Amino acid sequence: MNGIILIDKPQDFTSHDVVAKLRGILHERRIGHSGTLDPMATGLLVVFAGRATRAVEFAESHEKEYIAAIRPGIVTDTQDITGNILQTSETRFSRDELLSVLPEFTGEIFQVPPMYSAIKIKGKKLYDLARSGIEVERKSRPVTIKELEILGEDSGDFVLRIVCSKGTYIRTLCHDIGQHLGVGAALSSLRRTKAGCFSVEDAHTIDEIQMLSEKGGLDGILLPVDSLFSGYRPIFISEYQKKKCLCGNSFEIDAKDGTYRVYAEDGAFLMLGNVENGIMCTVKSFFEV
């Protein structure tokens, strides 16, 4: 089995739980995903199966969209409501106060990664240190918040839509906004709605995947790996060029400089290739060996 499956991750599942479950359902060991979701989060997890796992590195850098709820007046050690409460405040910021600071958290900003994260420092994951009561210094990192808007309110929480770059911690964004407004805040819910060109509207639950597997209907939801590269121009190569391609060799081609989705004459997707001065080289191959 080779291709991409869009999963709507349920709450309380880790991304690793989803992968483990799919390995059993699909009977495929080669499974990966393009961006971890915390257990409390739901939504889009882009999963790669079989030979398609070679494309994970290209999807990891895609910008993502989230719907997040921020709860004013609370600070926790995990920066979301699942953590231990460190501070509370009866004072809450208003919608107008929140709206007034959003421009300061839009564009390129710097975040200090939370202690409860999978980042490694000196070979140790931060969340393992945090669970042992150890806090270490972390360097701030640049991330980009492309879009940040208030969608509404829900039981006293403010609902935000966020479009951001790889590596953005939404709970840290909520925490930092709360600190900036002086009363604290924590992430109370999170749903990933988009990742690159993929949308949660096209995703499937694990139960749906299980049912389709039992009925032999997985082919209907398996996306071809080249769908990840829809932004690149397609190009078809001759049988002679294909032989070169299958051996990993560069070859002459009549095409403008740039990156292409490369197909055989029969339409089989072979690789992502780059042309420079009439010579095509492999960026990453996706044919079966």
BALOBA-1460 file (C-alpha; in Angstrom, 3 decimals):
// residues 289
<rec num="1" residu="m" x="0.000" y="0.000" z="0.000"/>
<rec num="2" residu="n" x="1.410" y="3.343" z="-1.074"/>
<rec num="3" residu="g" x="-0.228" y="6.720" z="-0.643"/>
<rec num="4" residu="i" x="-1.558" y="9.402" z="1.689"/>
<rec num="5" residu="i" x="-4.463" y="9.029" z="4.099"/>
<rec num="6" residu="l" x="-6.056" y="12.015" z="5.816"/>
<rec num="7" residu="i" x="-7.003" y="11.179" z="9.387"/>
<rec num="8" residu="d" x="-9.270" y="13.149" z="11.718"/>
<rec num="9" residu="k" x="-7.406" y="12.445" z="14.963"/>
<rec num="10" residu="p" x="-9.619" y="11.910" z="18.006"/>
<rec num="11" residu="q" x="-8.971" y="13.545" z="21.352"/>
<rec num="12" residu="d" x="-6.769" y="11.673" z="23.859"/>
<rec num="13" residu="f" x="-4.914" y="9.823" z="21.086"/>
<rec num="14" residu="t" x="-1.260" y="10.648" z="20.534"/>
<rec num="15" residu="s" x="-0.051" y="10.873" z="16.943"/>
<rec num="16" residu="h" x="1.997" y="7.740" z="17.694"/>
<rec num="17" residu="d" x="-1.220" y="5.965" z="18.800"/>
<rec num="18" residu="v" x="-2.754" y="6.753" z="15.415"/>
<rec num="19" residu="v" x="0.262" y="5.404" z="13.544"/>
<rec num="20" residu="a" x="0.273" y="2.212" z="15.654"/>
<rec num="21" residu="k" x="-3.443" y="1.700" z="15.047"/>
<rec num="22" residu="l" x="-3.061" y="2.195" z="11.291"/>
<rec num="23" residu="r" x="-0.162" y="-0.244" z="11.099"/>
<rec num="24" residu="g" x="-2.522" y="-2.913" z="12.407"/>
<rec num="25" residu="i" x="-5.419" y="-1.935" z="10.141"/>
<rec num="26" residu="l" x="-3.391" y="-1.485" z="6.959"/>
<rec num="27" residu="h" x="-0.882" y="-4.290" z="7.607"/>
<rec num="28" residu="e" x="1.866" y="-1.870" z="6.620"/>
<rec num="29" residu="r" x="4.908" y="-1.118" z="8.781"/>
<rec num="30" residu="r" x="6.049" y="1.906" z="6.774"/>
<rec num="31" residu="i" x="3.777" y="4.614" z="8.138"/>
<rec num="32" residu="g" x="4.637" y="8.188" z="9.092"/>
<rec num="33" residu="h" x="2.963" y="11.568" z="9.508"/>
<rec num="34" residu="s" x="3.862" y="15.162" z="8.758"/>
<rec num="35" residu="g" x="3.169" y="16.909" z="12.057"/>
<rec num="36" residu="t" x="2.504" y="15.814" z="15.629"/>
<rec num="37" residu="l" x="-0.716" y="16.730" z="17.424"/>
<rec num="38" residu="d" x="-0.899" y="16.781" z="21.231"/>
<rec num="39" residu="p" x="-3.274" y="14.234" z="22.813"/>
<rec num="40" residu="m" x="-5.839" y="16.941" z="23.692"/>
<rec num="41" residu="a" x="-5.907" y="18.156" z="20.070"/>
<rec num="42" residu="t" x="-8.138" y="16.836" z="17.314"/>
<rec num="43" residu="g" x="-8.154" y="17.234" z="13.574"/>
<rec num="44" residu="l" x="-6.063" y="16.718" z="10.517"/>
<rec num="45" residu="l" x="-3.160" y="14.286" z="10.629"/>
<rec num="46" residu="v" x="-1.619" y="13.692" z="7.205"/>
<rec num="47" residu="v" x="-0.460" y="10.073" z="7.182"/>
<rec num="48" residu="f" x="1.901" y="8.510" z="4.656"/>
<rec num="49" residu="a" x="1.925" y="4.764" z="3.958"/>
<rec num="50" residu="g" x="4.426" y="2.555" z="2.185"/>
<rec num="51" residu="r" x="6.729" y="4.164" z="-0.355"/>
<rec num="52" residu="a" x="4.896" y="7.461" z="0.238"/>
<rec num="53" residu="t" x="6.721" y="7.840" z="3.573"/>
<rec num="54" residu="r" x="9.606" y="9.191" z="1.483"/>
<rec num="55" residu="a" x="7.492" y="12.333" z="1.013"/>
<rec num="56" residu="v" x="7.070" y="13.138" z="4.722"/>
<rec num="57" residu="e" x="10.033" y="15.534" z="4.727"/>
<rec num="58" residu="f" x="8.340" y="17.673" z="2.066"/>
<rec num="59" residu="a" x="5.101" y="17.958" z="4.038"/>
<rec num="60" residu="e" x="6.639" y="18.805" z="7.410"/>
<rec num="61" residu="s" x="7.357" y="22.377" z="6.360"/>
<rec num="62" residu="h" x="3.799" y="23.098" z="5.164"/>
<rec num="63" residu="e" x="1.912" y="25.890" z="6.897"/>
<rec num="64" residu="k" x="-1.018" y="24.774" z="9.017"/>
<rec num="65" residu="e" x="-4.362" y="26.179" z="10.097"/>
<rec num="66" residu="y" x="-5.858" y="25.686" z="13.565"/>
<rec num="67" residu="i" x="-9.024" y="26.571" z="15.418"/>
<rec num="68" residu="a" x="-7.986" y="27.164" z="19.012"/>
<rec num="69" residu="a" x="-9.726" y="28.308" z="22.178"/>
<rec num="70" residu="i" x="-7.861" y="30.502" z="24.668"/>
<rec num="71" residu="r" x="-8.994" y="30.625" z="28.305"/>
<rec num="72" residu="p" x="-8.131" y="33.837" z="30.160"/>
<rec num="73" residu="g" x="-7.054" y="33.971" z="33.799"/>
<rec num="74" residu="i" x="-5.209" y="30.663" z="34.113"/>
<rec num="75" residu="v" x="-1.558" y="29.627" z="33.828"/>
<rec num="76" residu="t" x="-0.499" y="25.953" z="33.769"/>
<rec num="77" residu="d" x="2.798" y="24.113" z="33.526"/>
<rec num="78" residu="t" x="1.843" y="22.639" z="30.127"/>
<rec num="79" residu="q" x="0.353" y="25.911" z="28.833"/>
<rec num="80" residu="d" x="-2.970" y="24.162" z="28.243"/>
<rec num="81" residu="i" x="-5.817" y="23.142" z="30.535"/>
<rec num="82" residu="t" x="-4.536" y="19.569" z="30.928"/>
<rec num="83" residu="g" x="-1.625" y="20.750" z="33.083"/>
<rec num="84" residu="n" x="-1.157" y="21.648" z="36.718"/>
<rec num="85" residu="i" x="-2.486" y="25.098" z="37.573"/>
<rec num="86" residu="l" x="0.291" y="27.500" z="38.533"/>
<rec num="87" residu="q" x="-1.682" y="30.717" z="38.696"/>
<rec num="88" residu="t" x="-5.263" y="31.946" z="38.460"/>
<rec num="89" residu="s" x="-6.748" y="35.403" z="38.180"/>
<rec num="90" residu="e" x="-10.290" y="36.634" z="38.608"/>
<rec num="91" residu="t" x="-9.479" y="39.368" z="36.114"/>
<rec num="92" residu="r" x="-10.178" y="38.448" z="32.517"/>
<rec num="93" residu="f" x="-9.275" y="40.277" z="29.354"/>
<rec num="94" residu="s" x="-12.041" y="41.457" z="27.082"/>
<rec num="95" residu="r" x="-12.529" y="40.752" z="23.405"/>
<rec num="96" residu="d" x="-11.376" y="44.261" z="22.569"/>
<rec num="97" residu="e" x="-8.249" y="43.875" z="24.700"/>
<rec num="98" residu="l" x="-7.446" y="40.581" z="22.994"/>
<rec num="99" residu="l" x="-8.109" y="42.075" z="19.574"/>
<rec num="100" residu="s" x="-5.774" y="44.978" z="20.307"/>
<rec num="101" residu="v" x="-2.738" y="42.722" z="20.902"/>
<rec num="102" residu="l" x="-3.210" y="40.274" z="18.030"/>
<rec num="103" residu="p" x="-1.125" y="42.386" z="15.607"/>
<rec num="104" residu="e" x="1.834" y="42.007" z="18.000"/>
<rec num="105" residu="f" x="1.575" y="38.224" z="17.630"/>
<rec num="106" residu="t" x="1.194" y="38.271" z="13.848"/>
<rec num="107" residu="g" x="4.074" y="37.936" z="11.388"/>
<rec num="108" residu="e" x="7.448" y="36.632" z="12.488"/>
<rec num="109" residu="i" x="7.565" y="36.235" z="16.253"/>
<rec num="110" residu="f" x="9.843" y="34.409" z="18.675"/>
<rec num="111" residu="q" x="8.688" y="31.569" z="20.911"/>
<rec num="112" residu="v" x="10.437" y="29.795" z="23.755"/>
<rec num="113" residu="p" x="9.492" y="26.110" z="23.325"/>
<rec num="114" residu="p" x="7.479" y="24.771" z="26.277"/>
<rec num="115" residu="m" x="9.059" y="22.325" z="28.697"/>
<rec num="116" residu="y" x="6.300" y="19.865" z="27.861"/>
<rec num="117" residu="s" x="7.476" y="19.243" z="24.301"/>
<rec num="118" residu="a" x="9.397" y="16.564" z="22.403"/>
<rec num="119" residu="i" x="12.354" y="18.843" z="21.663"/>
<rec num="120" residu="k" x="15.648" y="17.336" z="22.760"/>
<rec num="121" residu="i" x="18.330" y="19.175" z="24.687"/>
<rec num="122" residu="k" x="21.581" y="17.253" z="25.201"/>
<rec num="123" residu="g" x="19.818" y="14.099" z="24.052"/>
<rec num="124" residu="k" x="16.923" y="14.329" z="26.515"/>
<rec num="125" residu="k" x="13.340" y="15.172" z="25.610"/>
<rec num="126" residu="l" x="12.046" y="18.234" z="27.403"/>
<rec num="127" residu="y" x="8.832" y="16.563" z="28.543"/>
<rec num="128" residu="d" x="10.835" y="13.803" z="30.269"/>
<rec num="129" residu="l" x="12.784" y="16.454" z="32.162"/>
<rec num="130" residu="a" x="9.587" y="18.344" z="32.980"/>
<rec num="131" residu="r" x="7.946" y="15.226" z="34.400"/>
<rec num="132" residu="s" x="10.975" y="14.839" z="36.680"/>
<rec num="133" residu="g" x="10.502" y="18.390" z="37.917"/>
<rec num="134" residu="i" x="13.491" y="19.719" z="35.979"/>
<rec num="135" residu="e" x="13.339" y="22.932" z="33.977"/>
<rec num="136" residu="v" x="16.144" y="23.895" z="31.630"/>
<rec num="137" residu="e" x="16.877" y="27.020" z="29.651"/>
<rec num="138" residu="r" x="15.499" y="26.992" z="26.104"/>
<rec num="139" residu="k" x="16.463" y="29.278" z="23.279"/>
<rec num="140" residu="s" x="13.707" y="31.237" z="21.578"/>
<rec num="141" residu="r" x="12.940" y="30.283" z="17.984"/>
<rec num="142" residu="p" x="11.411" y="32.287" z="15.140"/>
<rec num="143" residu="v" x="8.019" y="31.188" z="13.846"/>
<rec num="144" residu="t" x="5.556" y="32.906" z="11.543"/>
<rec num="145" residu="i" x="1.919" y="33.598" z="12.365"/>
<rec num="146" residu="k" x="0.482" y="34.360" z="8.944"/>
<rec num="147" residu="e" x="-3.121" y="34.925" z="10.051"/>
<rec num="148" residu="l" x="-4.617" y="35.404" z="13.523"/>
<rec num="149" residu="e" x="-8.248" y="36.319" z="14.094"/>
<rec num="150" residu="i" x="-11.016" y="35.989" z="16.671"/>
<rec num="151" residu="l" x="-13.920" y="33.833" z="15.476"/>
<rec num="152" residu="g" x="-16.100" y="34.179" z="18.563"/>
<rec num="153" residu="e" x="-16.569" y="33.163" z="22.192"/>
<rec num="154" residu="d" x="-17.445" y="29.836" z="23.782"/>
<rec num="155" residu="s" x="-18.327" y="29.638" z="27.490"/>
<rec num="156" residu="g" x="-15.946" y="32.463" z="28.333"/>
<rec num="157" residu="d" x="-13.128" y="31.262" z="26.098"/>
<rec num="158" residu="f" x="-12.160" y="33.104" z="22.933"/>
<rec num="159" residu="v" x="-12.013" y="31.083" z="19.715"/>
<rec num="160" residu="l" x="-9.136" y="31.905" z="17.371"/>
<rec num="161" residu="r" x="-8.261" y="30.929" z="13.816"/>
<rec num="162" residu="i" x="-4.518" y="30.663" z="13.328"/>
<rec num="163" residu="v" x="-2.483" y="30.057" z="10.172"/>
<rec num="164" residu="c" x="1.141" y="29.459" z="11.054"/>
<rec num="165" residu="s" x="4.486" y="28.012" z="10.051"/>
<rec num="166" residu="k" x="6.110" y="24.747" z="10.996"/>
<rec num="167" residu="g" x="7.276" y="24.596" z="14.592"/>
<rec num="168" residu="t" x="4.639" y="26.921" z="16.035"/>
<rec num="169" residu="y" x="3.316" y="25.957" z="19.469"/>
<rec num="170" residu="i" x="-0.290" y="27.139" z="19.690"/>
<rec num="171" residu="r" x="-0.374" y="26.645" z="23.468"/>
<rec num="172" residu="t" x="2.723" y="28.808" z="23.784"/>
<rec num="173" residu="l" x="1.022" y="31.443" z="21.637"/>
<rec num="174" residu="c" x="-1.964" y="31.421" z="24.010"/>
<rec num="175" residu="h" x="0.311" y="31.514" z="27.061"/>
<rec num="176" residu="d" x="2.318" y="34.428" z="25.678"/>
<rec num="177" residu="i" x="-0.827" y="36.388" z="24.819"/>
<rec num="178" residu="g" x="-2.067" y="35.890" z="28.386"/>
<rec num="179" residu="q" x="1.269" y="37.011" z="29.822"/>
<rec num="180" residu="h" x="1.236" y="40.074" z="27.589"/>
<rec num="181" residu="l" x="-2.240" y="41.001" z="28.837"/>
<rec num="182" residu="g" x="-1.191" y="40.497" z="32.448"/>
<rec num="183" residu="v" x="-3.771" y="37.935" z="33.569"/>
<rec num="184" residu="g" x="-2.447" y="34.700" z="32.056"/>
<rec num="185" residu="a" x="-4.118" y="32.363" z="29.597"/>
<rec num="186" residu="a" x="-4.051" y="28.730" z="28.546"/>
<rec num="187" residu="l" x="-5.087" y="26.752" z="25.499"/>
<rec num="188" residu="s" x="-8.441" y="25.091" z="26.184"/>
<rec num="189" residu="s" x="-9.067" y="23.301" z="22.879"/>
<rec num="190" residu="l" x="-7.282" y="22.802" z="19.581"/>
<rec num="191" residu="r" x="-8.291" y="21.474" z="16.192"/>
<rec num="192" residu="r" x="-6.064" y="21.361" z="13.121"/>
<rec num="193" residu="t" x="-8.156" y="22.149" z="10.074"/>
<rec num="194" residu="k" x="-5.578" y="22.403" z="7.281"/>
<rec num="195" residu="a" x="-2.028" y="21.313" z="6.478"/>
<rec num="196" residu="g" x="-0.603" y="22.478" z="3.187"/>
<rec num="197" residu="c" x="-3.106" y="21.636" z="0.451"/>
<rec num="198" residu="f" x="-5.034" y="19.172" z="2.637"/>
<rec num="199" residu="s" x="-8.183" y="19.871" z="4.673"/>
<rec num="200" residu="v" x="-9.809" y="18.108" z="7.618"/>
<rec num="201" residu="e" x="-13.063" y="18.182" z="5.622"/>
<rec num="202" residu="d" x="-11.592" y="15.374" z="3.511"/>
<rec num="203" residu="a" x="-10.275" y="13.392" z="6.494"/>
<rec num="204" residu="h" x="-11.564" y="10.103" z="7.917"/>
<rec num="205" residu="t" x="-11.874" y="8.767" z="11.432"/>
<rec num="206" residu="i" x="-9.946" y="5.682" z="12.502"/>
<rec num="207" residu="d" x="-13.226" y="3.788" z="12.789"/>
<rec num="208" residu="e" x="-14.047" y="4.692" z="9.187"/>
<rec num="209" residu="i" x="-10.629" y="3.453" z="8.083"/>
<rec num="210" residu="q" x="-11.211" y="0.182" z="9.954"/>
<rec num="211" residu="m" x="-14.619" y="-0.284" z="8.305"/>
<rec num="212" residu="l" x="-13.305" y="0.496" z="4.821"/>
<rec num="213" residu="s" x="-10.403" y="-1.902" z="5.337"/>
<rec num="214" residu="e" x="-12.780" y="-4.717" z="6.240"/>
<rec num="215" residu="k" x="-14.880" y="-3.988" z="3.146"/>
<rec num="216" residu="g" x="-11.895" y="-3.607" z="0.809"/>
<rec num="217" residu="g" x="-12.656" y="0.046" z="0.144"/>
<rec num="218" residu="l" x="-9.402" y="1.723" z="1.135"/>
<rec num="219" residu="d" x="-8.424" y="2.471" z="-2.466"/>
<rec num="220" residu="g" x="-11.234" y="4.999" z="-2.615"/>
<rec num="221" residu="i" x="-9.673" y="7.221" z="0.066"/>
<rec num="222" residu="l" x="-5.965" y="6.634" z="-0.563"/>
<rec num="223" residu="l" x="-4.497" y="9.760" z="-2.127"/>
<rec num="224" residu="p" x="-1.587" y="9.365" z="-4.568"/>
<rec num="225" residu="v" x="1.701" y="10.700" z="-3.271"/>
<rec num="226" residu="d" x="1.998" y="13.135" z="-6.176"/>
<rec num="227" residu="s" x="-1.019" y="15.025" z="-4.814"/>
<rec num="228" residu="l" x="1.415" y="16.466" z="-2.283"/>
<rec num="229" residu="f" x="3.309" y="18.122" z="-5.138"/>
<rec num="230" residu="s" x="0.360" y="19.624" z="-7.005"/>
<rec num="231" residu="g" x="2.079" y="23.009" z="-6.950"/>
<rec num="232" residu="y" x="4.795" y="21.743" z="-9.300"/>
<rec num="233" residu="r" x="4.439" y="21.373" z="-13.063"/>
<rec num="234" residu="p" x="4.064" y="17.825" z="-14.439"/>
<rec num="235" residu="i" x="6.423" y="16.487" z="-17.084"/>
<rec num="236" residu="f" x="6.429" y="13.154" z="-18.959"/>
<rec num="237" residu="i" x="9.658" y="11.441" z="-19.929"/>
<rec num="238" residu="s" x="10.565" y="8.896" z="-22.600"/>
<rec num="239" residu="e" x="11.363" y="5.254" z="-22.015"/>
<rec num="240" residu="y" x="15.069" y="6.013" z="-22.457"/>
<rec num="241" residu="q" x="14.906" y="8.813" z="-19.889"/>
<rec num="242" residu="k" x="12.926" y="6.563" z="-17.572"/>
<rec num="243" residu="k" x="15.733" y="3.970" z="-17.594"/>
<rec num="244" residu="k" x="18.154" y="6.687" z="-16.533"/>
<rec num="245" residu="c" x="15.705" y="7.841" z="-13.866"/>
<rec num="246" residu="l" x="15.260" y="4.331" z="-12.421"/>
<rec num="247" residu="c" x="19.019" y="4.042" z="-12.042"/>
<rec num="248" residu="g" x="19.206" y="7.381" z="-10.251"/>
<rec num="249" residu="n" x="21.133" y="8.994" z="-13.085"/>
<rec num="250" residu="s" x="20.651" y="12.493" z="-14.450"/>
<rec num="251" residu="f" x="19.545" y="12.891" z="-18.068"/>
<rec num="252" residu="e" x="19.060" y="15.539" z="-20.749"/>
<rec num="253" residu="i" x="15.596" y="16.995" z="-21.147"/>
<rec num="254" residu="d" x="13.981" y="19.802" z="-23.115"/>
<rec num="255" residu="a" x="12.458" y="21.777" z="-20.262"/>
<rec num="256" residu="k" x="12.874" y="25.088" z="-18.474"/>
<rec num="257" residu="d" x="14.805" y="25.237" z="-15.217"/>
<rec num="258" residu="g" x="12.717" y="24.343" z="-12.183"/>
<rec num="259" residu="t" x="11.213" y="21.513" z="-10.138"/>
<rec num="260" residu="y" x="8.781" y="19.049" z="-11.738"/>
<rec num="261" residu="r" x="6.515" y="16.108" z="-11.009"/>
<rec num="262" residu="v" x="8.035" y="13.470" z="-13.285"/>
<rec num="263" residu="y" x="5.879" y="10.785" z="-14.920"/>
<rec num="264" residu="a" x="6.525" y="7.827" z="-17.195"/>
<rec num="265" residu="e" x="4.737" y="7.610" z="-20.544"/>
<rec num="266" residu="d" x="2.072" y="5.379" z="-18.961"/>
<rec num="267" residu="g" x="1.311" y="8.030" z="-16.309"/>
<rec num="268" residu="a" x="3.138" y="6.374" z="-13.411"/>
<rec num="269" residu="f" x="4.576" y="8.932" z="-10.989"/>
<rec num="270" residu="l" x="8.324" y="8.421" z="-10.773"/>
<rec num="271" residu="m" x="9.904" y="11.244" z="-8.848"/>
<rec num="272" residu="l" x="10.236" y="14.873" z="-7.972"/>
<rec num="273" residu="g" x="12.957" y="16.161" z="-10.270"/>
<rec num="274" residu="n" x="14.874" y="19.371" z="-10.802"/>
<rec num="275" residu="v" x="15.983" y="20.742" z="-14.166"/>
<rec num="276" residu="e" x="18.984" y="23.018" z="-14.536"/>
<rec num="277" residu="n" x="20.536" y="23.906" z="-17.890"/>
<rec num="278" residu="g" x="18.695" y="21.100" z="-19.679"/>
<rec num="279" residu="i" x="19.718" y="18.385" z="-17.220"/>
<rec num="280" residu="m" x="17.227" y="16.726" z="-14.899"/>
<rec num="281" residu="c" x="18.347" y="15.323" z="-11.552"/>
<rec num="282" residu="t" x="16.401" y="13.423" z="-8.932"/>
<rec num="283" residu="v" x="15.180" y="15.327" z="-5.903"/>
<rec num="284" residu="k" x="13.352" y="12.291" z="-4.472"/>
<rec num="285" residu="s" x="12.190" y="9.103" z="-6.183"/>
<rec num="286" residu="f" x="8.868" y="7.413" z="-5.481"/>
<rec num="287" residu="f" x="8.850" y="4.387" z="-7.791"/>
<rec num="288" residu="e" x="8.956" y="0.914" z="-6.279"/>
<rec num="289" residu="v" x="12.385" y="-0.699" z="-6.307"/>
